[in-house]
Amino acid sequence: MPAKAEHRRTARSYPGTLSLLLCGLMATCGLRQAACQISTSAAPAGQGAAAPAASSAAQQGLYSRADLFAGYSYIDPRSSYHGKPYNSLDQGMIFSAAYFFSHHLGLQAEGSYHFQSVNDGFYTLAAGPILRFPFASGFTPFLHVLAGESQVTGPNIPTIGTSTFFYNPGTWGLNLTGGAGVDQTLPFFSRHLALRIAQVDYQYMHPNFGPAQQTTGGGYANIQAIRASTGLVYHLGSFQPPPALGLACTANPTSVYPGEQVSVSSVLSNMNPKKPLKYTWASSGGGIMKGASSNAANATVDTTDFTAGTYTIAGAATQGSDPGETASCTILFTVNALLPPTVSCSANPSTVSQGDMSTITAQGYSPQNRPLTYSYRTTAGSILGTGATATLGTQGAPPGTITVTCNVVDDKGKSASANADVLVQMLAPKPLPSTQDLCSILFVRDKKRPTRVDNEAKACLDQVALNLQRSPDANIVVVGNAAADEAAGLANAAQRAVNTKAYLVTEKGIDGSRILVRTGTANSKMVSNYLLPSGADFEHDVPNTTPVGSGVTAQKRVPLATRQPAKHSAKKPAAAPTTTP
C-alpha cells in the first residue's frame, strides 16, 4: 500500500512539471504580443499619401465566425478525498466549439475526458464566454470562463483481482473552469487551420458521493485541478471588419534651405468617431515642432540645424491596438545647400577730377533671403559707408584708376565681392585772375588845371569804389596818361594818377594801401582805372606802365569859386617827376 501511494506521487510530479512549462509558454506568448502589433501603412506616394493594408482582416482569418477545437489534454487534480489522493491523468481528450458575436467576444462549449483503465477518471461539460485578441500574424491569445458539470470517478485503490479496497463510482457535480490559451494560424492551410499551442485551465469540481459506505467515504469532494491541452483549431466563417484607418500627408514646401520650415498636414479616412485618436510625428533629421497640441493633425519641421540632404517625415494615427486601427504615412523633403550671396558694384560718376567724390552702389542678393552686411575697400583715396551705398573721396589720390571692392556677407558667413573702377583725372590748373578795366576819366575841360579831378569823374570813381567794396581781396590800379603835345606830359600823367587816388581816399573812404598809381603811354589826357583781383598779374595784363614814385604828392582839390587869381611871374619849366622802378 505505501508503495502504491509513492507511485501516485511520482506520477503526479512529471505532469505537474509539464503544467509549469505550459504556463511559462503562456508568459512567453504574452511577451510576444508586443512584437505582433500591426501597423497599417503604405509606401510614400507622390505627395506622401499612405493607404491601409490591402488584404482585409477577414481574408487573413483573424476574425473567424466560429472555431472548432480538438486535441490532447492532461489533468493534475492536486487534491484528495478522505485522505486518498487523486491521480494525475495523462490520457485525455478535449473538444470545444466557439461562436463569436463580434471580433473578440464569443460563447464557447467544451467537453473533456481524462481516464485511466482501472483507477480515476474525469468527464467535464461546460460553457461560457470566450474573449480573443487576434493579431495580423495569426497569433491569437484568448481567455475563457466556463461553468457546467463534471463526472468524477475515484479515487479508486484496487486490491487483488477485481475487488476494491476503496472505490468511488462516477458521480456528477459542479464544474467551474477558467483559463487562457494561445492559437497560431497555419498560413499554408489558407489560414483556416490553427495550432493551439497551449491551453492552461484551472478547474474546480464539486461532486457529491452520497452517504458513507464500506468502500467510500461519502459526502462532497472538493477537487482543484490544473488542466493543460494542445491540439488543432479549425476556423469557420468570418466577420467583415470595418474599413481600415487611412492617413495621407502632404508637406509644403518640399524643397527648403536650412532655417526654413516645412509644414506638414494630414487627412484621415475611415475614422471611428467613438474612439479616441492619437497622432505622432517624427522626422529623420529631428526638428519636429508640433501644432496646437501634442496630438495634432499637423506639424512643422524646423530645419535650422539640418545639413543638405533628403529627409523623411513619418506620421502615424491610431485609434487602438486592433488590426486596421493604426495608419501611417511618410513623405520626403529636401534641404538644399546654402548658396552664397551675389553682389554688383557700380560707381557714379566713374570719372572724376582729383579731390572730387564718387558714389559707390552695391546691390547684394541672397538666394535664401538671408540678412546681408556690406563693407568696402579701395586701392586709393578714402571710402565711407556700411550700407548699400558708400562715398569714395579722391582727395590726395594720384591720377589714375582707383578700384573699389564691394563686399557682402550673410549671417551664415557666406560672402561675395565685386569691383568698380573710378578714373581720377589730373586737376587742371586754375586760370589766374585777370585785370579788369573799369572806367576812365578825362582831364580836358580845365585848361589851366590839367591834372584836377573834376566833378564829371564822380560817376566813374563811384563805380571804382563799389567794385572795391564787393571784392575785399582786390586792389585798384590807377594809370595816368598824358597827351603827346603836353610839355610836362610825364609829370602831368603822374599827377593825374596821384590826384585820382587822393579823391578815392578822401571822397570815397578807400584804404590808400589798396590803390596803386602808375603812368602809362596812352596819348590821352586821361586816367584809366583797373580792378586787380588777388593773384592777377597787372604788368602782364596791362603792359608798358610805370609806378609813380613817392615824390609826387596829391594836389589839394579846390573848388572853382574859391580859386585865387594867379600871380604873374616868370614861368619855370616843370620838373620831371621821379619814378621808381
Helices and strands as residue ranges (DSSP letters): H 2-35, E 49-50, E 66-76, E 80-81, E 84-85, E 92-100, E 105-115, E 121-132, E 139-153, E 157-158, E 164-166, E 171-185, G 187-189, E 193-207, E 223-236, E 246-252, E 255-256, E 261-269, E 278-283, E 288-290, E 299-302, E 309-318, E 326-335, E 342-348, E 351-353, E 357-365, E 372-378, E 382-384, E 389-393, E 400-410, E 415-425, E 436-442, G 455-457, H 458-470, E 475-482, H 489-508, G 512-514, E 515-523, E 526-532, H 538-541, E 546-547, G 560-562
